[in-house]
Amino acid sequence: MQQTKIKMKYTLILILSFLSFTLFAQKPCEYTANVSDSIGTYKSTTEYLISEKIFAGNSNYIFYSLALTDGLPTLNVQFIQKSKDFMKVNCFDKDSRIYLQLQNGKIVTLVHVDQDNCGTMIRDDKGYDNRVKSGIFMFQKDNYEDLKISPVSIMRIKYSTDNVDYVFKKEFTSELDGKVYRPETYFIDNIRCIQ
């Protein structure tokens, strides 16, 4: 009987230690904007590299940031393409969607705000064409909670004329800035920043 109580006590101490370590191990939220005034409230997390593809002189980057505008959570997605060759144009329209396939088997759908956007082309001094395109996607209430607990394995983007799939890596070191990124757990690590 005494040994059982001691084992339970040690088990409880281990559980509490693990929980406190987990709670304090989270990184603090970093914001590029956090404003509250008479017009409303707005906060946006810093941009985070989700995908990087560099091959044969072409570069493609996808960045995420989360925003909360007067209580409405959104995902801001920015695409940067750099190439000396022809770049295919994929546009966002009112029917555009992002589908996130989670590792628990569920699919989370995000709906694009009703703004047509094909990006902006900029030529740099080295002769590269750079296309910058942004999209704002709204979360739906039905699967929002699943993003907090399950990693993302695949992102499908439905453009106005095409669908493109991106496989998320567990972790990669960016050639752009040398930092380590963890796309699979982006929402698990950051969605709390806009609640």
CYANA upper distance limits for C-alpha pairs under 8 A (distance plus 0.5 A):
  1 MET  CA      5 LYS  CA      6.98
  2 GLN  CA      6 ILE  CA      6.85
  3 GLN  CA      7 LYS  CA      6.64
  4 THR  CA      8 MET  CA      6.63
  5 LYS  CA      9 LYS  CA      6.59
  6 ILE  CA     10 TYR  CA      6.74
  7 LYS  CA     11 THR  CA      6.54
  8 MET  CA     12 LEU  CA      6.55
  9 LYS  CA     13 ILE  CA      6.73
 10 TYR  CA     14 LEU  CA      6.64
 11 THR  CA     15 ILE  CA      6.70
 12 LEU  CA     16 LEU  CA      6.63
 13 ILE  CA     17 SER  CA      6.53
 14 LEU  CA     18 PHE  CA      6.63
 15 ILE  CA     19 LEU  CA      6.66
 16 LEU  CA     20 SER  CA      6.60
 17 SER  CA     21 PHE  CA      6.60
 18 PHE  CA     22 THR  CA      6.63
 19 LEU  CA     23 LEU  CA      6.65
 20 SER  CA     24 PHE  CA      6.66
 21 PHE  CA     25 ALA  CA      6.33
 22 THR  CA     26 GLN  CA      7.48
 26 GLN  CA    189 ASP  CA      8.02
 29 CYS  CA     45 THR  CA      7.74
 29 CYS  CA    190 ASN  CA      7.79
 29 CYS  CA    193 CYS  CA      6.20
 30 GLU  CA     45 THR  CA      6.18
 30 GLU  CA     46 THR  CA      6.44
 31 TYR  CA     43 LYS  CA      7.36
 31 TYR  CA     44 SER  CA      5.98
 31 TYR  CA     45 THR  CA      4.63
 31 TYR  CA     46 THR  CA      5.75
 32 THR  CA     43 LYS  CA      8.06
 32 THR  CA     44 SER  CA      6.26
 32 THR  CA     45 THR  CA      6.20
 32 THR  CA     46 THR  CA      5.80
 33 ALA  CA     42 TYR  CA      7.59
 33 ALA  CA     43 LYS  CA      5.51
 33 ALA  CA     44 SER  CA      5.71
 33 ALA  CA     45 THR  CA      7.71
 34 ASN  CA     41 THR  CA      8.19
 34 ASN  CA     42 TYR  CA      6.29
 34 ASN  CA     43 LYS  CA      4.57
 34 ASN  CA     44 SER  CA      7.07
 35 VAL  CA     41 THR  CA      6.10
 35 VAL  CA     42 TYR  CA      5.71
 35 VAL  CA     43 LYS  CA      6.63
 36 SER  CA     40 GLY  CA      6.33
 36 SER  CA     41 THR  CA      4.74
 36 SER  CA     42 TYR  CA      6.91
 37 ASP  CA     41 THR  CA      6.90
 40 GLY  CA     69 THR  CA      8.21
 40 GLY  CA     70 ASP  CA      6.33
 41 THR  CA     68 LEU  CA      8.25
 41 THR  CA     69 THR  CA      6.36
 41 THR  CA     70 ASP  CA      5.52
 41 THR  CA     71 GLY  CA      8.28
 42 TYR  CA     67 ALA  CA      7.69
 42 TYR  CA     68 LEU  CA      6.10
 42 TYR  CA     69 THR  CA      5.06
 42 TYR  CA     70 ASP  CA      6.81
 43 LYS  CA     67 ALA  CA      6.06
 43 LYS  CA     68 LEU  CA      5.86
 43 LYS  CA     69 THR  CA      7.25
 43 LYS  CA    194 ILE  CA      7.90
 44 SER  CA     65 SER  CA      7.21
 44 SER  CA     66 LEU  CA      6.11
 44 SER  CA     67 ALA  CA      4.65
 44 SER  CA     68 LEU  CA      6.98
 44 SER  CA    194 ILE  CA      8.26
 45 THR  CA     65 SER  CA      5.88
 45 THR  CA     66 LEU  CA      5.89
 45 THR  CA     67 ALA  CA      6.93
 45 THR  CA    193 CYS  CA      7.88
 46 THR  CA     65 SER  CA      6.40
 46 THR  CA     66 LEU  CA      8.46
 47 GLU  CA     63 PHE  CA      6.35
 47 GLU  CA     64 TYR  CA      5.96
 47 GLU  CA     65 SER  CA      5.28
 48 TYR  CA     63 PHE  CA      5.69
 48 TYR  CA     64 TYR  CA      5.68
 48 TYR  CA     65 SER  CA      6.81
 48 TYR  CA    181 TYR  CA      8.39
 49 LEU  CA     61 TYR  CA      7.67
 49 LEU  CA     62 ILE  CA      6.48
 49 LEU  CA     63 PHE  CA      4.97
 49 LEU  CA     64 TYR  CA      7.02
 49 LEU  CA    181 TYR  CA      7.24
 49 LEU  CA    183 PRO  CA      8.12
 50 ILE  CA     61 TYR  CA      8.15
 50 ILE  CA     62 ILE  CA      6.05
 50 ILE  CA     63 PHE  CA      5.99
 50 ILE  CA     64 TYR  CA      7.08
 50 ILE  CA    168 PHE  CA      8.02
 50 ILE  CA    181 TYR  CA      7.77
 50 ILE  CA    182 ARG  CA      8.07
 50 ILE  CA    183 PRO  CA      5.56
 51 SER  CA     60 ASN  CA      8.27
 51 SER  CA     61 TYR  CA      6.10
 51 SER  CA     62 ILE  CA      5.56
 51 SER  CA     63 PHE  CA      7.70
 51 SER  CA    166 TYR  CA      8.36
 51 SER  CA    168 PHE  CA      7.79
 51 SER  CA    183 PRO  CA      8.05
 52 GLU  CA     59 SER  CA      7.96
 52 GLU  CA     60 ASN  CA      6.27
 52 GLU  CA     61 TYR  CA      5.17
 52 GLU  CA     62 ILE  CA      7.18
 52 GLU  CA    174 SER  CA      7.59
 53 LYS  CA     58 ASN  CA      8.48
 53 LYS  CA     59 SER  CA      6.23
 53 LYS  CA     60 ASN  CA      5.60
 53 LYS  CA     61 TYR  CA      7.06
 54 ILE  CA     58 ASN  CA      6.20
 54 ILE  CA     59 SER  CA      4.93
 54 ILE  CA     60 ASN  CA      6.92
 55 PHE  CA     59 SER  CA      7.08
 57 GLY  CA     83 SER  CA      7.00
 57 GLY  CA     84 LYS  CA      8.08
 58 ASN  CA     81 GLN  CA      8.01
 58 ASN  CA     82 LYS  CA      6.16
 58 ASN  CA     83 SER  CA      5.16
 58 ASN  CA     84 LYS  CA      7.92
 59 SER  CA     80 ILE  CA      8.41
 59 SER  CA     81 GLN  CA      6.18
 59 SER  CA     82 LYS  CA      5.50
 59 SER  CA     83 SER  CA      7.08
 60 ASN  CA     79 PHE  CA      7.81
 60 ASN  CA     80 ILE  CA      6.27
 60 ASN  CA     81 GLN  CA      5.04
 60 ASN  CA     82 LYS  CA      6.98
 61 TYR  CA     79 PHE  CA      6.24
 61 TYR  CA     80 ILE  CA      5.65
 61 TYR  CA     81 GLN  CA      7.00
 62 ILE  CA     77 VAL  CA      7.46
 62 ILE  CA     78 GLN  CA      6.21
 62 ILE  CA     79 PHE  CA      5.21
 62 ILE  CA     80 ILE  CA      7.07
 63 PHE  CA     77 VAL  CA      6.24
 63 PHE  CA     78 GLN  CA      5.60
 63 PHE  CA     79 PHE  CA      7.04
 64 TYR  CA     75 LEU  CA      7.35
 64 TYR  CA     76 ASN  CA      6.25
 64 TYR  CA     77 VAL  CA      5.35
 64 TYR  CA     78 GLN  CA      7.07
 65 SER  CA     75 LEU  CA      6.53
 65 SER  CA     76 ASN  CA      5.66
 65 SER  CA     77 VAL  CA      7.18
 66 LEU  CA     73 PRO  CA      7.75
 66 LEU  CA     74 THR  CA      6.41
 66 LEU  CA     75 LEU  CA      5.29
 66 LEU  CA     76 ASN  CA      6.49
 66 LEU  CA    190 ASN  CA      8.42
 66 LEU  CA    191 ILE  CA      7.83
 66 LEU  CA    193 CYS  CA      8.49
 66 LEU  CA    194 ILE  CA      7.42
 67 ALA  CA     73 PRO  CA      6.22
 67 ALA  CA     74 THR  CA      5.73
 67 ALA  CA     75 LEU  CA      6.82
 67 ALA  CA     76 ASN  CA      7.58
 67 ALA  CA    194 ILE  CA      6.93
 68 LEU  CA     72 LEU  CA      5.85
 68 LEU  CA     73 PRO  CA      4.96
 68 LEU  CA     74 THR  CA      6.80
 68 LEU  CA    194 ILE  CA      6.13
 68 LEU  CA    195 GLN  CA      8.37
 69 THR  CA     73 PRO  CA      7.06
 69 THR  CA     74 THR  CA      8.43
 72 LEU  CA    138 MET  CA      8.44
 73 PRO  CA    138 MET  CA      7.12
 73 PRO  CA    139 PHE  CA      7.06
 73 PRO  CA    194 ILE  CA      7.27
 74 THR  CA    136 ILE  CA      7.06
 74 THR  CA    137 PHE  CA      6.02
 74 THR  CA    138 MET  CA      5.13
 74 THR  CA    139 PHE  CA      6.55
 75 LEU  CA    136 ILE  CA      6.31
 75 LEU  CA    137 PHE  CA      5.61
 75 LEU  CA    138 MET  CA      6.90
 75 LEU  CA    139 PHE  CA      7.99
 76 ASN  CA    134 SER  CA      7.64
 76 ASN  CA    135 GLY  CA      6.35
 76 ASN  CA    136 ILE  CA      5.10
 76 ASN  CA    137 PHE  CA      6.86
 77 VAL  CA    134 SER  CA      6.07
 77 VAL  CA    135 GLY  CA      5.72
 77 VAL  CA    136 ILE  CA      6.84
 77 VAL  CA    137 PHE  CA      8.31
 78 GLN  CA    132 VAL  CA      7.69
 78 GLN  CA    133 LYS  CA      6.23
 78 GLN  CA    134 SER  CA      4.83
 78 GLN  CA    135 GLY  CA      7.02
 79 PHE  CA    131 ARG  CA      8.25
 79 PHE  CA    132 VAL  CA      6.20
 79 PHE  CA    133 LYS  CA      5.61
 79 PHE  CA    134 SER  CA      6.72
 80 ILE  CA    130 ASN  CA      7.38
 80 ILE  CA    131 ARG  CA      6.21
 80 ILE  CA    132 VAL  CA      5.23
 80 ILE  CA    133 LYS  CA      7.15
 81 GLN  CA    129 ASP  CA      8.44
 81 GLN  CA    130 ASN  CA      5.99
 81 GLN  CA    131 ARG  CA      5.60
 81 GLN  CA    132 VAL  CA      7.14
 82 LYS  CA    128 TYR  CA      6.79
 82 LYS  CA    129 ASP  CA      6.19
 82 LYS  CA    130 ASN  CA      5.00
 82 LYS  CA    131 ARG  CA      7.10
 83 SER  CA     87 MET  CA      7.65
 83 SER  CA    128 TYR  CA      5.82
 83 SER  CA    129 ASP  CA      5.92
 83 SER  CA    130 ASN  CA      7.17
 84 LYS  CA    127 GLY  CA      7.14
 84 LYS  CA    128 TYR  CA      5.27
 84 LYS  CA    129 ASP  CA      6.39
 85 ASP  CA    129 ASP  CA      8.48
 89 VAL  CA    118 CYS  CA      7.23
 90 ASN  CA    118 CYS  CA      6.77
 90 ASN  CA    159 TYR  CA      6.54
 90 ASN  CA    160 SER  CA      7.61
 90 ASN  CA    161 THR  CA      7.58
 90 ASN  CA    162 ASP  CA      7.65
 91 CYS  CA    116 ASP  CA      7.52
 91 CYS  CA    117 ASN  CA      6.04
 91 CYS  CA    118 CYS  CA      4.70
 91 CYS  CA    119 GLY  CA      7.95
 91 CYS  CA    159 TYR  CA      6.15
 91 CYS  CA    160 SER  CA      6.16
 91 CYS  CA    161 THR  CA      8.01
 92 PHE  CA     96 SER  CA      6.11
 92 PHE  CA    112 HIS  CA      8.14
 92 PHE  CA    115 GLN  CA      7.79
 92 PHE  CA    116 ASP  CA      5.84
 92 PHE  CA    117 ASN  CA      5.59
 92 PHE  CA    118 CYS  CA      6.84
 92 PHE  CA    135 GLY  CA      7.65
 92 PHE  CA    159 TYR  CA      5.79
 92 PHE  CA    160 SER  CA      6.18
 93 ASP  CA    112 HIS  CA      7.84
 93 ASP  CA    114 ASP  CA      6.89
 93 ASP  CA    115 GLN  CA      6.38
 93 ASP  CA    116 ASP  CA      4.90
 93 ASP  CA    117 ASN  CA      7.20
 93 ASP  CA    159 TYR  CA      7.63
 93 ASP  CA    160 SER  CA      6.25
 94 LYS  CA    112 HIS  CA      6.78
 94 LYS  CA    113 VAL  CA      6.95
 94 LYS  CA    114 ASP  CA      4.96
 94 LYS  CA    115 GLN  CA      6.86
 94 LYS  CA    116 ASP  CA      7.42
 95 ASP  CA    111 VAL  CA      8.22
 95 ASP  CA    112 HIS  CA      7.52
 95 ASP  CA    158 LYS  CA      8.42
 95 ASP  CA    159 TYR  CA      8.27
 95 ASP  CA    160 SER  CA      7.36
 96 SER  CA    111 VAL  CA      7.15
 96 SER  CA    112 HIS  CA      5.95
 96 SER  CA    157 ILE  CA      7.88
 96 SER  CA    158 LYS  CA      5.62
 96 SER  CA    159 TYR  CA      5.66
 96 SER  CA    160 SER  CA      6.67
 97 ARG  CA    109 THR  CA      7.30
 97 ARG  CA    110 LEU  CA      6.15
 97 ARG  CA    111 VAL  CA      5.41
 97 ARG  CA    112 HIS  CA      6.18
 97 ARG  CA    137 PHE  CA      8.06
 97 ARG  CA    157 ILE  CA      6.40
 97 ARG  CA    158 LYS  CA      5.57
 97 ARG  CA    159 TYR  CA      7.73
 98 ILE  CA    109 THR  CA      6.29
 98 ILE  CA    110 LEU  CA      5.56
 98 ILE  CA    111 VAL  CA      7.22
 98 ILE  CA    112 HIS  CA      8.29
 98 ILE  CA    137 PHE  CA      8.08
 98 ILE  CA    155 MET  CA      7.28
 98 ILE  CA    156 ARG  CA      6.22
 98 ILE  CA    157 ILE  CA      5.14
 98 ILE  CA    158 LYS  CA      6.80
 99 TYR  CA    107 ILE  CA      6.94
 99 TYR  CA    108 VAL  CA      6.19
 99 TYR  CA    109 THR  CA      5.16
 99 TYR  CA    110 LEU  CA      6.93
 99 TYR  CA    155 MET  CA      6.18
 99 TYR  CA    156 ARG  CA      5.53
 99 TYR  CA    157 ILE  CA      6.92
100 LEU  CA    107 ILE  CA      5.97
100 LEU  CA    108 VAL  CA      5.54
100 LEU  CA    109 THR  CA      6.94
100 LEU  CA    152 VAL  CA      6.88
100 LEU  CA    153 SER  CA      8.01
100 LEU  CA    154 ILE  CA      6.42
100 LEU  CA    155 MET  CA      5.17
100 LEU  CA    156 ARG  CA      7.03
101 GLN  CA    105 GLY  CA      7.21
101 GLN  CA    106 LYS  CA      6.65
101 GLN  CA    107 ILE  CA      5.13
101 GLN  CA    108 VAL  CA      7.15
101 GLN  CA    152 VAL  CA      6.37
101 GLN  CA    153 SER  CA      6.25
101 GLN  CA    154 ILE  CA      5.59
101 GLN  CA    155 MET  CA      6.82
102 LEU  CA    106 LYS  CA      5.89
102 LEU  CA    107 ILE  CA      6.49
102 LEU  CA    108 VAL  CA      8.05
102 LEU  CA    147 LEU  CA      8.28
102 LEU  CA    150 SER  CA      6.54
102 LEU  CA    151 PRO  CA      6.24
102 LEU  CA    152 VAL  CA      4.83
102 LEU  CA    153 SER  CA      6.08
102 LEU  CA    154 ILE  CA      7.73
103 GLN  CA    150 SER  CA      6.55
103 GLN  CA    151 PRO  CA      6.17
103 GLN  CA    152 VAL  CA      6.39
103 GLN  CA    153 SER  CA      6.34
104 ASN  CA    150 SER  CA      6.64
104 ASN  CA    151 PRO  CA      8.38
106 LYS  CA    146 ASP  CA      8.40
107 ILE  CA    143 ASN  CA      8.22
108 VAL  CA    143 ASN  CA      6.10
108 VAL  CA    144 TYR  CA      7.77
108 VAL  CA    146 ASP  CA      8.44
108 VAL  CA    147 LEU  CA      8.35
109 THR  CA    139 PHE  CA      7.62
109 THR  CA    140 GLN  CA      7.39
109 THR  CA    143 ASN  CA      8.33
110 LEU  CA    137 PHE  CA      6.04
110 LEU  CA    138 MET  CA      5.84
110 LEU  CA    139 PHE  CA      5.47
110 LEU  CA    140 GLN  CA      6.91
111 VAL  CA    137 PHE  CA      5.62
111 VAL  CA    138 MET  CA      5.65
111 VAL  CA    139 PHE  CA      7.29
111 VAL  CA    140 GLN  CA      8.22
112 HIS  CA    135 GLY  CA      7.50
112 HIS  CA    136 ILE  CA      6.35
112 HIS  CA    137 PHE  CA      4.79
112 HIS  CA    138 MET  CA      6.77
113 VAL  CA    135 GLY  CA      8.34
113 VAL  CA    136 ILE  CA      6.48
113 VAL  CA    137 PHE  CA      6.46
113 VAL  CA    138 MET  CA      7.45
117 ASN  CA    133 LYS  CA      7.61
117 ASN  CA    134 SER  CA      7.93
117 ASN  CA    135 GLY  CA      7.98
118 CYS  CA    133 LYS  CA      6.91
119 GLY  CA    131 ARG  CA      6.67
119 GLY  CA    132 VAL  CA      5.74
119 GLY  CA    133 LYS  CA      4.42
119 GLY  CA    134 SER  CA      7.40
120 THR  CA    131 ARG  CA      5.93
120 THR  CA    132 VAL  CA      5.80
120 THR  CA    133 LYS  CA      6.89
121 MET  CA    129 ASP  CA      7.10
121 MET  CA    130 ASN  CA      6.08
121 MET  CA    131 ARG  CA      4.96
121 MET  CA    132 VAL  CA      7.11
122 ILE  CA    129 ASP  CA      6.31
122 ILE  CA    130 ASN  CA      5.52
122 ILE  CA    131 ARG  CA      6.79
123 ARG  CA    127 GLY  CA      6.81
123 ARG  CA    128 TYR  CA      6.13
123 ARG  CA    129 ASP  CA      4.99
123 ARG  CA    130 ASN  CA      6.44
124 ASP  CA    128 TYR  CA      6.03
124 ASP  CA    129 ASP  CA      7.06
124 ASP  CA    130 ASN  CA      7.79
139 PHE  CA    144 TYR  CA      7.03
140 GLN  CA    144 TYR  CA      6.78
141 LYS  CA    145 GLU  CA      8.43
143 ASN  CA    147 LEU  CA      7.74
144 TYR  CA    148 LYS  CA      8.14
145 GLU  CA    149 ILE  CA      7.88
146 ASP  CA    150 SER  CA      6.58
147 LEU  CA    151 PRO  CA      7.64
147 LEU  CA    152 VAL  CA      8.35
147 LEU  CA    187 PHE  CA      6.23
147 LEU  CA    188 ILE  CA      6.72
147 LEU  CA    191 ILE  CA      8.31
148 LYS  CA    187 PHE  CA      6.58
148 LYS  CA    188 ILE  CA      4.97
148 LYS  CA    189 ASP  CA      8.33
148 LYS  CA    191 ILE  CA      7.24
148 LYS  CA    192 ARG  CA      8.49
149 ILE  CA    188 ILE  CA      6.47
150 SER  CA    185 THR  CA      8.16
150 SER  CA    188 ILE  CA      7.57
151 PRO  CA    184 GLU  CA      5.43
151 PRO  CA    185 THR  CA      5.44
151 PRO  CA    186 TYR  CA      8.27
151 PRO  CA    187 PHE  CA      8.07
151 PRO  CA    188 ILE  CA      7.47
152 VAL  CA    168 PHE  CA      7.36
152 VAL  CA    183 PRO  CA      8.16
152 VAL  CA    184 GLU  CA      5.26
152 VAL  CA    185 THR  CA      7.18
153 SER  CA    167 VAL  CA      6.62
153 SER  CA    168 PHE  CA      5.73
153 SER  CA    169 LYS  CA      8.04
153 SER  CA    184 GLU  CA      6.68
154 ILE  CA    165 ASP  CA      7.37
154 ILE  CA    166 TYR  CA      6.20
154 ILE  CA    167 VAL  CA      5.05
154 ILE  CA    168 PHE  CA      6.08
155 MET  CA    165 ASP  CA      6.21
155 MET  CA    166 TYR  CA      5.63
155 MET  CA    167 VAL  CA      6.96
155 MET  CA    168 PHE  CA      7.78
156 ARG  CA    163 ASN  CA      7.20
156 ARG  CA    164 VAL  CA      6.11
156 ARG  CA    165 ASP  CA      4.83
156 ARG  CA    166 TYR  CA      6.78
157 ILE  CA    163 ASN  CA      6.09
157 ILE  CA    164 VAL  CA      5.84
157 ILE  CA    165 ASP  CA      6.94
158 LYS  CA    162 ASP  CA      6.64
158 LYS  CA    163 ASN  CA      5.03
158 LYS  CA    164 VAL  CA      7.24
159 TYR  CA    163 ASN  CA      6.40
159 TYR  CA    164 VAL  CA      8.40
168 PHE  CA    183 PRO  CA      6.42
168 PHE  CA    184 GLU  CA      6.26
169 LYS  CA    182 ARG  CA      7.52
169 LYS  CA    183 PRO  CA      6.56
169 LYS  CA    184 GLU  CA      6.65
170 LYS  CA    182 ARG  CA      6.01
170 LYS  CA    183 PRO  CA      6.69
170 LYS  CA    184 GLU  CA      5.73
170 LYS  CA    185 THR  CA      8.12
171 GLU  CA    180 VAL  CA      7.31
171 GLU  CA    181 TYR  CA      6.04
171 GLU  CA    182 ARG  CA      4.87
171 GLU  CA    183 PRO  CA      7.13
171 GLU  CA    184 GLU  CA      8.14
172 PHE  CA    180 VAL  CA      6.12
172 PHE  CA    181 TYR  CA      5.98
172 PHE  CA    182 ARG  CA      7.19
173 THR  CA    178 GLY  CA      6.33
173 THR  CA    179 LYS  CA      5.99
173 THR  CA    180 VAL  CA      4.85
173 THR  CA    181 TYR  CA      6.77
174 SER  CA    178 GLY  CA      5.43
174 SER  CA    179 LYS  CA      6.09
174 SER  CA    180 VAL  CA      6.86
174 SER  CA    181 TYR  CA      7.77
182 ARG  CA    186 TYR  CA      6.97
185 THR  CA    189 ASP  CA      6.57
186 TYR  CA    190 ASN  CA      6.49
186 TYR  CA    191 ILE  CA      8.43
187 PHE  CA    191 ILE  CA      5.56
188 ILE  CA    192 ARG  CA      8.37
190 ASN  CA    194 ILE  CA      8.40
191 ILE  CA    195 GLN  CA      7.69
